[in-house]
């Protein structure tokens, strides 16, 4: 697996966390890889073999691009041979305004948008291994969109407060940081992202614990529960299993084995 992340331009950092590239190699037959939930929404272009998910018991190919919204459990994708992905990692309270789409709670969402016009040119860059040119093209496209996007400053202040505290700040303090009432913030946040503040904060905390365990699988779970604002270790374990399907202790054990054969940079893609 090859994975690389690219910093978002200054003008976009309030909308987009980063841009990224991943290349994965699989067997000739259909194989699966798992995407674990986190606190972001991803606009996802893919190239090479098809990328599919099971829907109503049938393996359905996904168009490029598609949107990975906030997930509440791991999702399995299926492909074979070679798959290259270019992603735009957006904050969940900005992605729908950025695309001019109504908010929704779908974990995997297909959509029609002019951004799809980048597909053919990106495919050419990927085929020629011109990664820098591909990322530059995507960055410029979203810089152009930014000039036409009206951003909700209240939500940006709220999102910034949540990011700075990794989802541990109480809603009352988030509202204070956003210069609004709890009721107004909750209503505007759900309208913009499709989710409640509690939904997003829970995923942000889970992501931080997950990443920490990937880097330090020997870490104390009681200490992590304290650091990330969980009531106790049992609370952390319940929330971790809710989003990952496994306990933090089991995740840490598997991480020790995985780190022996892959690099130390955590990515949300895990080959099944």
C-alpha positions as CSV (number, residue, x, y, z in Angstrom):
1,X,0.0,0.0,0.0
2,X,1.1,3.5,-0.8
3,X,-0.5,6.4,1.1
4,X,0.3,10.1,1.1
5,X,-1.5,13.2,2.5
6,X,-1.3,16.7,1.2
7,X,-2.0,19.8,3.3
8,X,-5.0,21.9,2.4
9,X,-4.3,25.4,1.0
10,X,-4.7,28.2,3.6
11,X,-7.9,29.4,2.0
12,X,-9.5,26.0,2.3
13,X,-8.3,24.9,5.8
14,X,-11.7,25.9,7.3
15,X,-13.5,23.6,4.8
16,X,-11.1,20.8,3.9
17,X,-8.8,18.9,6.3
18,X,-6.5,17.6,3.6
19,X,-6.2,15.9,0.2
20,X,-4.8,12.3,0.0
21,X,-3.8,9.5,-2.3
22,X,-3.7,5.8,-1.7
23,X,-2.7,2.9,-4.0
24,X,-3.6,-0.6,-3.0
25,X,-2.7,-3.9,-4.7
26,X,-4.9,-7.0,-4.4
27,X,-5.2,-10.5,-5.8
28,X,-6.8,-11.2,-9.2
29,X,-10.0,-12.4,-7.5
30,X,-12.4,-10.1,-5.7
31,X,-10.9,-8.9,-2.4
32,X,-12.3,-6.7,0.4
33,X,-10.8,-3.9,2.4
34,X,-12.4,-2.2,5.5
35,X,-12.9,1.5,6.0
36,X,-13.2,2.4,9.7
37,X,-15.3,5.4,10.8
38,X,-13.7,8.8,11.6
39,X,-14.9,12.3,12.0
40,X,-14.7,13.4,8.4
41,X,-16.6,13.1,5.1
42,X,-14.6,12.0,2.1
43,X,-15.2,13.0,-1.6
44,X,-13.6,9.9,-3.2
45,X,-12.3,9.4,-6.8
46,X,-11.1,5.9,-7.7
47,X,-9.2,4.5,-10.7
48,X,-8.1,1.1,-11.9
49,X,-10.3,-1.8,-10.9
50,X,-13.9,-1.1,-9.9
51,X,-14.8,-0.3,-6.3
52,X,-18.0,-1.9,-5.1
53,X,-20.1,-2.4,-2.0
54,X,-22.9,-4.9,-1.1
55,X,-26.3,-3.3,-1.3
56,X,-29.4,-5.5,-0.7
57,X,-27.2,-8.6,-1.0
58,X,-25.9,-7.6,-4.4
59,X,-22.4,-6.3,-5.1
60,X,-22.9,-2.9,-6.6
61,X,-20.1,-0.9,-8.4
62,X,-19.7,2.7,-7.1
63,X,-19.3,5.6,-9.5
64,X,-16.3,8.0,-9.3
65,X,-16.5,10.2,-7.4
66,X,-18.7,9.1,-4.5
67,X,-19.1,10.4,-1.0
68,X,-18.2,8.5,2.2
69,X,-20.1,10.4,4.9
70,X,-19.9,9.8,8.6
71,X,-20.0,6.1,9.3
72,X,-21.3,4.5,12.4
73,X,-19.7,1.2,11.8
74,X,-16.9,-0.2,9.5
75,X,-17.8,-0.6,5.8
76,X,-16.3,-3.3,3.5
77,X,-15.4,-2.3,-0.1
78,X,-14.6,-4.8,-2.8
79,X,-12.1,-4.6,-5.6
80,X,-9.3,-6.7,-7.3
81,X,-5.8,-6.2,-8.8
82,X,-5.0,-2.5,-8.4
83,X,-7.0,0.4,-7.0
84,X,-5.9,4.0,-6.7
85,X,-7.9,6.5,-4.7
86,X,-7.7,10.3,-4.5
87,X,-9.7,11.8,-1.7
88,X,-10.8,15.1,-0.4
89,X,-11.2,15.0,3.4
90,X,-13.8,17.5,4.4
91,X,-15.3,18.5,7.7
92,X,-18.9,17.1,8.0
93,X,-20.3,20.6,8.7
94,X,-18.9,22.0,5.5
95,X,-19.0,19.2,2.9
96,X,-22.6,19.6,1.8
97,X,-22.4,23.4,1.5
98,X,-19.2,23.0,-0.5
99,X,-20.9,20.7,-2.9
100,X,-24.2,22.6,-2.9
101,X,-26.0,19.4,-1.9
102,X,-28.7,18.8,0.8
103,X,-27.3,17.2,3.9
104,X,-27.9,13.5,4.6
105,X,-27.0,10.7,7.0
106,X,-26.0,8.2,4.4
107,X,-22.7,6.5,5.1
108,X,-22.0,5.9,1.4
109,X,-23.7,8.4,-1.0
110,X,-23.6,8.7,-4.8
111,X,-24.2,12.2,-6.2
112,X,-24.3,14.2,-9.4
113,X,-22.0,17.2,-9.4
114,X,-19.7,19.0,-11.9
115,X,-16.7,17.8,-9.8
116,X,-17.1,14.6,-11.8
117,X,-15.6,16.4,-14.8
118,X,-12.2,15.9,-13.2
119,X,-12.4,12.1,-13.5
120,X,-10.9,11.7,-17.0
121,X,-8.0,14.1,-16.5
122,X,-7.2,12.6,-13.1
123,X,-7.2,9.1,-14.6
124,X,-4.6,10.3,-17.1
125,X,-2.4,11.7,-14.4
126,X,-2.8,8.5,-12.3
127,X,-1.9,6.3,-15.3
128,X,1.3,8.4,-15.9
129,X,2.0,8.4,-12.2
130,X,1.8,12.2,-12.1
131,X,0.5,12.4,-8.6
132,X,1.6,16.0,-8.0
133,X,-0.3,17.2,-11.0
134,X,-3.4,15.3,-10.0
135,X,-3.5,16.8,-6.5
136,X,-2.8,20.3,-7.9
137,X,-5.8,19.9,-10.2
138,X,-8.1,18.9,-7.4
139,X,-6.9,21.7,-5.1
140,X,-7.4,24.3,-7.8
141,X,-10.9,23.0,-8.5
142,X,-11.9,23.4,-4.8
143,X,-10.2,26.8,-4.6
144,X,-12.5,27.9,-7.4
145,X,-15.5,26.4,-5.6
146,X,-14.5,28.2,-2.4
147,X,-14.8,31.6,-4.1
148,X,-18.5,30.8,-4.8
149,X,-19.3,29.2,-1.5
150,X,-21.1,31.0,1.4
151,X,-19.8,29.7,4.6
152,X,-21.7,29.7,7.9
153,X,-19.2,31.5,10.3
154,X,-21.1,30.3,13.3
155,X,-20.6,26.6,12.3
156,X,-17.0,27.3,11.4
157,X,-16.4,28.6,15.0
158,X,-18.2,25.7,16.4
159,X,-16.3,23.2,14.3
160,X,-13.0,24.8,15.2
161,X,-13.8,24.5,18.9
162,X,-14.7,20.8,18.4
163,X,-11.5,20.2,16.5
164,X,-9.3,21.9,19.0
165,X,-10.6,19.7,21.8
166,X,-10.9,16.5,19.8
167,X,-14.6,16.3,20.4
168,X,-14.4,16.5,24.2
169,X,-15.9,20.0,24.6
170,X,-19.5,20.1,26.1
171,X,-22.2,21.4,23.7
172,X,-22.8,24.4,26.0
173,X,-19.2,25.5,25.6
174,X,-19.2,24.9,21.9
175,X,-22.3,27.2,21.6
176,X,-20.4,29.8,23.7
177,X,-17.4,29.6,21.4
178,X,-19.7,30.0,18.4
179,X,-21.5,33.0,20.0
180,X,-24.9,31.4,19.8
181,X,-27.4,29.4,21.8
182,X,-27.4,25.6,22.2
183,X,-30.7,25.3,20.4
184,X,-29.7,27.5,17.4
185,X,-26.4,25.7,17.1
186,X,-27.9,22.2,17.3
187,X,-30.5,23.1,14.6
188,X,-28.0,24.7,12.2
189,X,-25.4,22.0,12.7
190,X,-27.8,19.2,11.9
191,X,-29.2,21.1,8.9
192,X,-25.6,21.5,7.6
193,X,-24.2,18.1,8.3
194,X,-27.2,15.8,8.7
195,X,-25.8,14.8,12.1
196,X,-26.0,16.1,15.7
197,X,-23.0,17.6,17.5
198,X,-23.0,14.6,19.7
199,X,-22.8,12.3,16.7
200,X,-19.7,14.1,15.3
201,X,-18.0,14.6,18.7
202,X,-18.3,10.9,19.4
203,X,-16.6,10.0,16.1
204,X,-13.9,12.6,16.7
205,X,-13.1,11.1,20.1
206,X,-13.2,7.6,18.7
207,X,-10.8,8.6,15.9
208,X,-8.3,10.0,18.4
209,X,-8.3,6.9,20.5
210,X,-8.0,4.7,17.5
211,X,-5.1,6.6,16.1
212,X,-3.4,6.6,19.5
213,X,-3.7,2.9,19.8
214,X,-2.3,2.4,16.3
215,X,0.8,4.4,17.3
216,X,1.0,3.1,20.9
217,X,-0.8,-0.3,21.3
218,X,0.5,-0.7,24.8
219,X,-1.2,2.5,26.0
220,X,-3.4,2.4,29.1
221,X,-7.1,2.3,28.2
222,X,-7.9,3.9,31.6
223,X,-5.5,6.7,30.7
224,X,-7.0,7.2,27.3
225,X,-10.5,7.2,28.8
226,X,-9.4,10.1,31.1
227,X,-7.6,12.0,28.4
228,X,-10.5,11.9,25.9
229,X,-13.3,12.7,28.3
230,X,-15.0,9.3,28.6
231,X,-16.7,8.5,31.9
232,X,-14.5,5.5,32.5
233,X,-12.7,2.7,30.7
234,X,-15.9,0.8,30.3
235,X,-17.5,3.8,28.5
236,X,-14.5,4.0,26.2
237,X,-14.7,0.3,25.4
238,X,-18.5,0.5,24.6
239,X,-18.1,3.5,22.3
240,X,-15.0,2.0,20.6
241,X,-16.8,-1.3,19.9
242,X,-19.8,0.6,18.6
243,X,-17.8,2.3,15.9
244,X,-15.2,-0.3,15.1
245,X,-16.9,-3.6,15.8
246,X,-14.2,-4.7,18.2
247,X,-12.9,-3.7,21.6
248,X,-10.0,-1.4,22.1
249,X,-8.0,-4.2,23.7
250,X,-8.6,-6.5,20.7
251,X,-7.8,-3.6,18.3
252,X,-4.5,-3.0,20.1
253,X,-3.5,-6.7,19.9
254,X,-4.3,-6.8,16.1
255,X,-2.3,-3.6,15.7
256,X,0.8,-5.1,17.1
257,X,0.6,-7.9,14.4
258,X,-0.2,-5.4,11.6
259,X,2.7,-3.1,12.5
260,X,5.1,-5.9,11.9
261,X,4.2,-6.0,8.2
262,X,3.1,-2.5,7.3
263,X,4.4,1.0,8.0
264,X,3.5,3.0,11.0
265,X,1.4,5.6,9.3
266,X,-2.3,5.0,10.2
267,X,-4.7,4.9,7.3
268,X,-8.4,4.1,7.6
269,X,-8.1,1.5,4.9
270,X,-7.4,-2.0,6.3
271,X,-7.3,-4.9,3.9
272,X,-9.5,-7.7,5.1
